[in-house]
């Protein structure tokens, strides 16, 4: 049975439900940006036995551990939520998440307790990941099951806005502490403060959630004695439900995740690493675009209540597929016009015997490249120079052509340490001089950054994020029956966002490193979004008119 959306403003109780549910998601993003922003400092504190390059990598790997266990958290807490109830389950998840974040601020570093420090840190990250696996599903289900029919898209879209609030909150706290204590003190002990203040967010969130009632859909189902005795086996052991889980992953959340990560994280990485815009400017520009774009989460949530979830999400995927390459080219023109001009006028081409070339992905800096091809590509990569590849004669040394200048690379095999060092210095200087003569800038000129255009471009990318992410919470809720809803919707969401989305930066970086073209990393989100577009368009059913009180 369905009814029309009530023509009334949101009630006080409904506002309270949304606030209580959203606080946990703010926690998620506050911690996410906090840990990511402070990755270098955390690496120095907890992985100080390693070399500087490896410290950051291992701190990011510790961060990634939280992503990897999120689907398992979805299974554990999803099962609990479908058997015991929504309210108490996501009350547990926020306590685990909040305490784990707080304890990071108290954790002794490597210098104090040795190898136990990084082990405990990784353990805390995994606890956070498990809790997050249950938090999002609980929050979304709780809000959706409190929403009047016809307004589920609008009400759940408020949860989707909290990524921006978490980002802004983390930036404000970090900036405030840094300014108050100074850089030296912040690197030594001040970095702990942003983690420690999370206890106040936890206290407020727990206080509000304790005063909430169980969702009406679950209460009705429990009163009728229809709760699931085995939600895991019902969700994944019966083909009629498992096929919907698979469809939700491949035809919905995978594409949503890569569009989300491209619009918010890869764009930031692209600006700082490929276009060489300074970090402070990038953060301000990205922050401005997030503020501009955030209201569109709610706009598309409301629109999805009128025209449907599926057309908006699929349109977002389609626009991403069609526009990513021209948009990122435009971003290059706006953020670093000197680099764009140099690339257009003086292309860089590496000509080499393919047998000499290795896979150019060395995150820890431990691999020693010695062939002439690898040496050439490594130097260009270190200078963030985009290049094309051309086949060379067998056995011939690799060359770099910059405009009309050709530089011959060298092989380090068989050279003494002094000879290799001398060759390296000479080759790097020749390459640097040629790049400079061809107009390739060492970094973006702040005076030439078209800040307004960059903000407009970034805002467009964020709007694509809002198209795929704004309506998705309501759609996931509506795809599954009440008795297994928490379990069934959480798993595809967290596999999509934790694995497909979480792996985007590393995968895109590997593609760029291997091909040499700084735009080629976009192929990963484009291909995944295309798969979702095809599968979702062909097989997904519209859900906006579904009766979420049904159990079949």
N, C-alpha and C positions, 0 to 999 in steps of 0.2 A: 504494500500500500504506500502511495506517495501523496504528499500534500504540497500545496504551493508555499513558497517562501513567505513567512510572515512579514507584513509591511510595517515594521516597527524598528526602533533603534536597538542596538545591542544592550542587553540587560546588565545590571551590576554583577550578577552571578556569572554571566558569560564572560564579562571582562576579567573577572577574577580567575576564571578557568584558563583563559588565554595567558594571563600574566604568570600564573603559577607554572604553566607548562613551558612557557618561553624562557623562564629564568635558567632552566637546566640547559637549554640549547645555547643560551648566551655563555654559560659556563664552558660548553664544548668549544666554542669559537674563541673565547678568551684564552683558554689554555692552549688551543691550537696555535694561535698567532704568538702567544707569549713564548712558548717553547721554540717555535720556528725562528722568531726574531732574535732570541737569545742563544741560538744554536752554537755560535762560536764560543761564547763565554761558557756555556755548559760543557762544551768539549774541552775547554781549558781546565775546568774544575774537576770533571769526572773521568776524563781520558788523557790526563796529562802525561802518562807514560808513553804515549804515542807521539809520532811526529806531527807538526802542526796541521798538515793537509789531512792526515788520517783522523785527527781529533774531530774535526768538523763532520767528516763522513760518518764516523761512528756515532756521533751525537744525533745525526739525522737518521741513522739506522735504528737507534734506540727509539727515536720518534716514530719511525715506520712500524716498529713492533706494535704500537697501539692500533695502527691501521689493520695489520694482519689479523689481529684477534677480534676485531669488531664483529665479523659474522658469527663467531662463536658466542660472543655476548648476546647477539640477537637470538641465538638458539636457546641459551640458558634463561635469559630474562623474558624472552617471548613466551616460552613455555610457562614460566611462572605467572606472567601477566594473563595468559588465557585460562589458567587454572585457579589462581588466587584472586586476581583482580588488577585493574590498571593502576589505581591510586597507590597501593602499597608497594607494587613492584617498582614504579619509577620514583618512589620515595627512597627505596633502597639504592637505586642506581645513582641518584644525585649525591647521596651521602658518600658512597664509594668514590665517586668521581671527585667530589670536593675535597675529601680527606687526602686522596692521593696527590692532588695538586698542592695542597697545603704542606704535606710531608716533604715534597721536593724542596720547598724553601728551608726546611730544617735539616735536610740530609747532609752529613759530613762529606767532604770531598775526598778525592783520591789521596791527597797528601796526608789526610788524617787517618783514614781506615783502609787505604789500599784498594785492592781489587773488589772488595765488598761494595764500595761506593757505586761503580757503574752497574754491578749486578743488581743492587737494590733499585737503582734508577730505572733500569729496564723492567724490573718487576712492577714498579709503580706505573710505568707507561702501559704495561699490559693490563693492569687492573683498570686503568682509565679507559683503555680500549674496550674491555669487557663491559664496563659500565655504560660507555657510549653506545655500545651495541644494543642495549636495552632502553637507553634514555630517549632517543629520537622516536622510536616506534611507540613508546609509552606516551610521550607528549602528544604526538600526532593523533593517535587513536583516542586519547582522552578528550582532546579538543573536538575532534570530529564527532564523537559520540555524544557530545554536549551541544552540537550545532543543530539548529533547525534545518529541516530539509530545504534545499534551495540556497543555503548560505554556507555550505561546508567549504567550498573553495575560498570564500572570503575569510572565514574564521581561521582555517588552517594556514592561510598564506601569511598571517601575522607571525607564525613560528618561523617561516622561511626568511623573515627579515632580520632575524637575530644574529646572522653571520656578520652583518655590518656592525651591529651594536657590540658584538664581541671583539671585532677588530678595533673599532674606535676606542673601546674601553681599555684594551691592552696597550694601544699606542699612547693614550693619555697617561696611564699609570706608569709606563716605562719612561716616557718623556719627563713626567713630574719627578720621579725618583732620581733620574739621571741629572736633572737640573739641580735638584736639592743637594745631592751628595757629591757630585762631580764624577768625571769619567773613571778616575783611578779607584775611588772607593766603590763605585758601581760595579766595576769588573771584579773587585775583591769580595765584597759582601752585599752591596746594594741590589744586585740582581735577584737576591732572595725575596726582597720586599714584595714585588708583584705577585709572587707565588703565595706569600703569607697572607696578603690582604684578601685572597680568595675565600678565607674562612668567613668573612663578613657576608659575601655573596651566598655562601652555603647556609649560614644561619638564617638569613632572610628567606631564602628559598624553602628551607625545611619548615619554617614557621608558617608560611603561606600554605604549603602543601598539606600540612597536618590538619588544616581547617577545611580542606576540600572534601566533597562527597564523592563516592564511587560514581563512575559513569552510568547514566541511565540504561544504556544498551546492555552493559554487563550485569547490572542489577536485575533487569527484566529477565535476562537469560538464566541467571543464577536462581531466581525465584521459580522459574519454570523447570529447573533441574536439567538444563540442556548444556551445561558447561562441558568442555571436552575433558575426558579422562587421560587422553594421550595426544596432545596437540602436535607433537613432533611427528608421530607416525601418521596422523591424519593429514598434516600439511605436506609431508614429503614421501610418505609411504603409499599414498593413494594417487594414482595417475591423474584423476580429474582435478586434484588440487596442485600436484607437482607441476603439471603443464602450465598452470597459471603462474606459479612461482618463476618458472623458466622464462615464460613470456614477459613477465614483469621485469626480469633482469635484462634480457637481450633486447626486448622491444620497448623498454622504457628507461630504466635507471642507468644503464651503461652509457647511452647517448647523453642523458641529462648530466651525468657525472663529468664527462670529458668537456662538454660545453661549459659547465660550471668552473672547472679547474683552469680551462684555457682563458676564460674571461676575467678571472680574478687572480690566479697565481702565475700562469705562464706569461700573461701580459706583463706582469711586474718583473718576472725573470728576464723576459725579452728586452725590456727597457734598460735594465741595469747591466745585463751581461752582453747582449748583442749590440745594443745601441749606445751603451756606455754613458748613460745619463746618471748623474750622481744620485745616491740612495735617498737623501733627504727630499730632493725634488720629486723623485718617483713616488715616494710615500705620500706626499702632499697631493700629487696629481691623481693617484689611485684612490686616496681617501675622498677627494672631491667627487670623483666619478661614482664611488659607492654611495655617497650621500644623495647624489642626483638620481641614481638608478634604483635605490631601495624602495621608494613608493610604488614602483612598477610591480613588485611582488604582490602587493595587495590589489593593484589594478587588474593584473592578469588572473588573480584568484577570483575576483568579482566577475570578470568577463567569462571565466570558465564555468561559473554557475549559470550563465546565460546561453553560451554557445557550445559549451563542452570542454572537457580537459584535453582530449586527444588532439583536436586541430591546433590548439595553441602550442602544445609541446612539440608536435611534429613540425609545425611552422618554424619553431626555434631551431630545431635540428637542421632543417632545410636551409634556413638563412645562414647558419654557421658553415655548412658545407659549401655554399655558393660564395660566401663573402670573406671567409677567413684570409685567403691569400691576398686579395686586393686591400683588405682592411689593414693587415699587418704591413703591407707595402706602403700604404698611406701613413701608418704610424711611423715608419722609418723616415719618410719625407718630413714629417712634422717634428719629430724628436731629434733627429740628427741629419739635417739636410746636406751637410758636407759629406757624410758617409754615403747617402743616397746618390749624390752627384758623382762621387768617385766610383761607385759601383757601376753606374750607368756609362760613364766615360771610359774608365780603365778597369775592365774586368780582370780578375785574377784567375789564372788557370794553372793547375798542377798537372804536368805531363810526366807519367811514370809507368814503369813496368808493373802491371797489376800484381805479379808474384811477389814484389817487394813491399807491398802495402799491407799493413796489419789493421786490425779493428781499432779505430781511434777512440777508445773509451777507457780512460784510466782514472777513475774517481779518487783513488788513494795516492796517485802520484808515484807508485812503487815500480811500475813497468818502465824499463829503459828502452826507448826506441833508438835503433841504431842504423836501419837502412836509410838510403837517401830519400825514399818516398816518405817514410815515417818522420824523419827529421824535418822535412819540408812542411808536412801537414801539421806537425806539432808546433812549429814556429808560427804558422798562420793562425792556428787555433788559439795560441797564447795571446795573439794580438786581436782576437775576435774578428778575424777577416773571413768573409764568405768567399768561397772559391768554387770553380768548376773542375771536374776531373777529365783528363784526356789520356788515351792509351799511348804509351811510349814504346820504343823499341826494346826488345828483350835484352836485359843486361845493361842497358844504358842508364846513367844516373838520372834521377828525377830533376826536373827544372820547374821554377816558378816564373810565370810570365805575368808581369804587372804592367798593364798598358802595352807599351812596346819594349819594355825592359825585361830581359831574360836573365834569371839568376840560377846557376847550377848548384844543386844541393851536393851533399857529401855523405859518404857512409862512414860510420864510426867504428866499424868492425876492423880489428887489427891495429887500431891506433893506440898509442900510449895515452895515459890520462892527460898529460900536458898537450899532446898533439890534438886530442879530441876537444879539449877546452879552447885551444887557439882557433880551430876550425869553427867551433860553435860560435865564438865571439864574432869572427869575421862574417859568417853566414847571417847571423842575426842582424849585424850592423848593415850589411848590404840589403837585406830584406826591408829593414826599418827605413833606410834611406829611400829605397824605391817606393815604398808605400807612402812616405811623406811627400815625395816628389809628385806622386800620382794623386795627391789630395786626400788620402785616407787619414782621418783625424785620430789622435791618440784617445780622445774622449769627446763627448758631445759638448759643443760650445753653449754654455747656459744662455747667452744672449740670443742665440739663434733657435732655441727651443720654442716652438709655437705652442705655448701652454694651453691656449684656448682650444686649438685643434686637437691636441693630445687628449684633453679632458673630454671633448666631444666623441672622439674615437673610443676611448675607454668606456665612456657612458654607453655607447652603442653595444660594446661587448658585454657590459653588465646587464643591459636590457635583454640581450639574448639569454643570459643566465636567468633572469626573472621569468622569461617565457617558459623555459623548460623546468624551472624549479618551483615557481609560484604555485601552479596547479597540481604538482605531482603528489603532494601529501594527501590531498583529498582523493585523488585517483587510486593511490595504493590502498587506502582504507576501503574504498568502495569495491575493489577487486576481490576481496575475500570475505567469507562469512564471519559473523561475530565470534563464534566459538573458537576459531583458529586465527583470527585477524592479526593479533599482536605478533604471533610467531611467524606467520606466513609473509607479512609485508616487511618485517624487519630484515629478514635474510637477504632478499634481492636488493633492498636499499643499501645495505652495508657492503655487500659484495660489489655492487656497482660503484659506490662512492669510495669505499675503502681500497678496492683493488684496481678497478678500471680507472677511476679518477686519481687515486693516490699514486699510481704508477706513472701517471702522465708526465710529470717533470723529468723523471729519470729516463723514461722511454724516449721522449722528445729530444732530450739532451744527447742520448746515444745516437739517434738518427742524424742529428746535426753534426755530431763529431765524426760519424762515418762518411757522410756524403759531402760535408764541407759547406753546404748551403744552409744559411741560418733560417731560411723559411721552411725547410723540409720537415722540421719537427712538427709542423702543423698537420702533416699527413696522418699522424696517429689519431688526433681527435676527429679529423674529417672522416676517416675510414670507419671508426667506431660509431660516430653519429649517423653515417650512411647506413650501417647495418641496422641500427635502431629505427631509422626512418622507414626502411623497407619492411622490416618485421612488424614494427608497430602499426604502420599504415595498413598492412594486409591482414593482420591477425588480432590487433587490439580492438576491443569493443568499447564504445563510449559508456561512461559510468555515472554521469552526473545525476541521472534519475533513479539510480539504484536505491532500494530500501535497505539501509545498513543495519536495520534491526533483524533482517532475515538471517537464518542460520543454514541455509541450503546453498 
